[in-house]
Amino acid sequence: MSGFVFRALEGRIVIALAIILGVAAVVPALNLLTPPDSTFHIPTYAMSLMGKYLCYALLALALDLVWGYCGILSLGHGAFFALGGYAMGMYLMRQIGPRGVYGNPVLPDFMVFLNYKELPWFWHGFDWFAFAMLMVLVVPGLLAFIFGWFAFRSRVNGVYLSIITQAMTYALLLAFFRNDMGFGGNNGLTDFKDILGFSVQADGTRAVLFAVSAIMLALCLLLASAIVRSKFGKVLVGVRDAESRVRFLGFRVENIKLFTFVVSAMMAGIAGALFVPQVGIINPGEFAPANSIEVVVWTAVGGRGTLIGPIIGALLVNAGKSFFTGAFPEIWLFALGGLFIAVTLFLPRGIVGAIQHGYKARQALKAAAEAEKGRGSAETVAQAAQAAE
C-alpha cells in the first residue's frame, strides 16, 4: 500500500496536494476566526461558492481519468455527479423529519403533496449517514459497471460511445423529471435542515463542508496519480494511443476500460454528494447533457491527460463564469464558447499541457546543444530524443 501511494507522489502532484490541503485549512480559518470587518475575512457565501468550485474540480478530475488517460470521451459524467447528489439529497431529506411544511415524520413534503401513502422502498436506509455515503459510491459505480459492461464488450468506441453516454444522461433527465419516480420531479430535493445533527446553514458546517471537499479532491488526486503512474497506468495509456496493439499483446482491454470507468464514476458521485449540501438543492437539471459538455470544456481548457490541468480548468472557467454572469449576463455564454474555441485553436494541449510541452521542448534543446558540443553523454542524447517526441 505504501508503495502504491509513493508512486503517486511526483513533484507536481506533491505541490498540488500541498496547495489543496493548505486551502482546506486556511479558507475555513479565515471565515471562522477573523472578524467580518477584517480585510482577511472570507464571507460564508464566498466560501460556499469556492466549495462548489472544488466539487466541479473533482468532477473534471474524474473525467480526465477516463478521457485523458484511457481515451474515453464521456459526455455523461454529469449523470454520475447527479446520482451522487441525489443519494446525499435523500439522506438530507430524511433528516428533516416532522419539521417539514406538512409535519409528516416519515414522508418528505413532496411525497405528502403528491399523495404518497408510504415511503418508497428505495428510500429506506437513507436515514443512516453511512448507508447514504455507501450509495454515493455504489449507485454511480453500478450504473457505470452495467453501462460499461455492454458498451466495452461490444467494442463501441469514439464518437459512438460519446453519443451513447450522452443518451444515457438524457434518459435519466427525462426519468427524474417524472413525479412518479419518487425523487421530487421537476423541483427535486431541497429545504435541507441538518447533516449529522448540525445545521446545514451554520457557518461552522459550511466551513467543514468546504474542508471536506478540498480533502476529498486531494485524496482523489492522489488515487488518480497512483493509478496512472502504476504499471496499470502505462497499459491505460497504451489503450488510449493504440488499443488494437494492446489487445494483440493479450490484455483484456474491455476490463481495463471498465475498471477505469467505474472508478471515475465513483469519483464523480463523491463530487455530487459534496456539492448538494453546499448549494442546498438537487434537481433533474443536473442531468442535462449541457452540464456534461461543460465538464469536457473545463478538462480541455486545463489540459487533459495531466490530472492537475482539469482541476485548474474547472476553477478558472467557473470563476470566469461567475464573473461574466454578474458583469455581462448577456454575453457570458459567448465568452464560454469563445474560450473553448480559443483553447482548441491556440492551446490544443490545454494550459497545463502547453506549459509541460514547452518545458520538455526547452529541456530537449538544452540537451541537444550539450550533446552537439561534445559534453553530452549517450544518455543525454537519448533523453533529448525522448523529450522531443
N, C-alpha and C positions, 0 to 999 in steps of 0.2 A: 504493500500500500504506500509506504514512504517513497519507494522508487517511482511509483506511478505519479505521485504528487511532485517529486523532484524534477521529473522530466518536463513538467508544465512550467517550471519557474525559469524561463529565459528572461533576459534583461528587460525587454519592453513589457512583458507580462507582469514582472515584479513591480515595475514603475506604475503600471496601470492599477494593479491591486492596491498599492500604497496610496495612490490618489483617491481611489474609490472609498477605501476604508477611512482615509482622512476626512473625506467629505461626510461619511456616515457619522463621524464623531463631532466635527466642527459645526455643521449646519444646525443640528438639534441643540447644541450647546449655545450657539448664538441666538437661537429662538427662545430658549427657556431661561438662560442665565443673564441675559443683557436686558436693561430696561427698554421699553418701547420707544423712548425718545433718543436712544443711543444711535450713533452712526453705524455701529456694527450689528444692530439688531436686525434679524431676518423675520419678517411677519409670517404668521402661520399660513396665510393663503399662499405666499410665495414658496414656502417650504413644501406645501402640498402640491403646488404646481411642479416643483422640481422633482418631487417624488413620483409624479405621473410620468415625467420625462425619463426617470430611471427605469420605470416599468417598460416604457417603449424601447429603451436601450436594450433591456433584456430580451424583448421580443425580436429586435433586429439581430442580436447575437444568435438567437435560436435559428433564425432564417439563414444566417451566414454559415452555420454549421452544415446545413444541407445544400445550400446553393453555392457557397464559396469553396467548399471542400469536397462535395460529392456531386456537384453539377446538377442538382435537382432544383429547378426554379419553381418553387411552390407559390401559388397565388391563393392559397387557402389557409395560411398560418393565422389569419385573423379568427378563423373558426376555433382553433385550439386555444387561442387567447381568450375568446368569449366563453368557451366551455369552462375554463378555469375560473373565469369571473363569475359565471352562474353558480358554480359549486360554492364559492365563497359567499355569494349573494344569498343562496339558500340557507346557509348557516346563519348569516346576519338576520334574515327574516325570521328564523325560528327563535332568535334571541329577543325579539320584540314582545312576544307573549301577549298578555292582556292589555298592554299599553297601546295597542293599535286603535284605530278610529272606532272599530266595532266591538272592541273589548273581548274578542274571542281568544282564549288562551292557547288554542291549538292551531287554528286556521289563520293564515295571513289575511290581511284586509281584502286583497283582490279576490281571494277564494270565497270569502263571505259575500262580496259584492256579486260574484258570478254564480252564487247559489250552490257552491260545493257542499256536500253533506259530510264528507270526511277527507282527511289528508291523503293525497295520492300515495301509492306505495313507494314511489321513488323519492319521496321527501323524508321518509323515515330514516333516522340515523343522523340527519343533518343538524340536530340539536347538540351533537357532540363535535367539538372542535377537531379532535384527532381524526374522526371519520370524514369530516368535510375536507381536511387537508389531504387525506388519502385519496379522496375523489378528485381533488385538484390535479393529481398526478395520473390516476387510473383512467378517468374519463377521456381526456385528450390522448393519453397514450394508447388506450384501447381503440379509439377511432382511428388513430394513425396506423396501428398494427393491422386492423381489418382492411383499411384502405390500401395500405402498402402491400399487404399480402397478395391481394389480387392484382394491383397495378404493376408491381415489380416482377411478379412471376409471369405476367402477360407481356413483359418487356415493353411496356409503354414508356416512351422517352420523349425528351424535348418539349416542343410546344404542345403536343397532345397531352402530356402529363400535366403541364401547366393549366391547360383548359379544364381538365378533369378536376383538378384541385379547386379551381375557381367555381366550377359547377357544384362541387360538394358544399362549399361555404354558402353559395346562393340557395341551395336546397335547405340548408339549416336555417338561413334567414327566413325563408317562407314558412318553415315549420314553426319556428319560435314566435312568429307573428300571430299564430292561431291561439285564441283564448283557451281552447280545449286541450292544449298541450300541458297546461298547468304551470307555466312559467311567467305569468303576468301579461302575456300577449304583447301588444304594442308598447305598453307603459313599462314593461319589465319589472325589475325588483328595485325598490328604493325605500326611503324613510327609515334607514337603519338607525339603531339606537346604541347598541353595545357590541363590543368584541372582547371576549374573555372577561366579561364583567366590567370593562372600562368603557366610558362614553366615547363613541367614535368622534364626536365633535371636540373633545377636550384637547388642549394644546399638547399635553404630555402624550396622549395616544397618537396624535398626528406625528409627533417627533419620533416615537418608537416605530411607527409605520414607515417613515422616511428612512430611518436607520436600517430597518429590516430589508427594505427594498435595495438599499445600497449593498448590504452584506450579501443578499442573495445574488445580486449582479456579480459581485466579486467571486462568490463560490461557483457560479455557473461559468464564469470566465475561466476560472481555474480548471474546472472539469473539461470544458471545451478545449483548452490548451493542452491538457493531458491527453485527450483523445487524438488530436491532430498531430501531436509530436510523438506519439507512440508508433509501433510497427503497424498497428491497425490504421493509423492516420496516413501513413505512406501508401497503403493499399487504397485508402479512401481517395487520395489524390489521383492515384492511378485509375480508379474508376471514373473520375471526373475527366481525365485527359485522354484515356484510351481504354474504354470499357471492354471492347472486344478482346484486346490483348490480355487484360486481367482475367477475363473469363477463360481465355485459351490456356492461361497458366494454371487453371484448376481452381480458382477462387469462386465461391458462390456469391456472385455479385448481388443477387436479389437479397440475400441475408445481410450483406454489408449495408445496402441501401435501407433495408427495413430497420435495422438497429439504429442507424443514424437518424432516420425519420422519426422513430418513436422517441428517442432521447430529445430531439429538437422539439417535438410536440409537447413533451412534459415541461420543458423549459418555458415554452410559450404559455402553458397553463399556469405555471407559477407566476409569470408576469401578469396575467389576467387576474389572478387571485389577489395580488398585492395592489392592483390598480383600483379594484372596486371600492374598498373601504376609504380610499383617499379621494375619489371623485363622488362617492355617495350614490351611485346608480349603475345598473347594468341592464341594457335592453337589447332587442334584436338588431339595432343599428350597428352593434359591434361586429356582426357577421357580414356586414356589407362588403362586397368584393373590392370596393374602392379602398377600404381600410387595409386590406392585404396588399394592394398595389402600392399604397403609401410606404409600407414596410420595405418593399423592394427598392423604392426610391431612397429611403434612408440608408439601406445597405450599399447601394450603388454609389451614393454620394460619399460615404465614408471610405469605401473600398472593400469589396467582397474578397473573401479569402485572406483576411488579415486579422480577424477577431476583434481587434481594437477599433478598426475603421467603422464598422456598423454602429458601435456604441457612440463614437464621435458624431457620425452622420445623424443618428436619431436625436441626439442632444441639440445639434446645430439646426437641423431642419425644423424641429418642433419649437425651439426657441424663436427661430425666424418666423414660424407660422404664428406664434403668439404675438410677435411684434407687428407683423403685417395685418393681422386681423383687427388689431387695435388702431394702428396708424393709417392703414389703407385697406379698409374692409372690402372695397370693390375690386381690388386687383390682386388679392393675396393668392388666389388660385393660379392666376397668370404668372405670378412670381415663383410659385412652386413648380409649375410646368417649365418655366424658363430655366430654373436652376437645374432640373433634371436634364434638359436638352444641353445646357452648357457643360455639365459634367460629362455627359455622353460624348460630346464633340471634343472637348479640350482636356478632360481628365478621365479617360476611359477606365483607368485603374482606381479611380476614386482619390480622395485626398490623401489618405494614409498610403495607399498603393503607389501613388505618384511619388511621394516622399521616399518610400523604400526603394523604388526603381531608380530614382535619382541618386540615392546614396550608393546603391550597388554599381551604378554606372561610373560614379567617381572613383570608387574603390578599384574597379576594373581598369580604368585609365591609369590610375596611380601604379597599380601592379604591373601593367603592361609597360609603362615608362621605365620602371625599375628593371624589368626584365631586359628591355632594349639596351639599357646602359650596362648590362652585364652583372648587375648587383642582385638580380632576382634569381631565386632558385627554381628548380623544376616544379616544386610545389607551388611557388608563387605564380608561375605561368599557368599552371592548371587552375588555380583559384581565379585568375583573371579570366580565363576562358569560361569557367562556370558562371562567374558573375555577369559576364557579357551576355550569356544566354538568357 
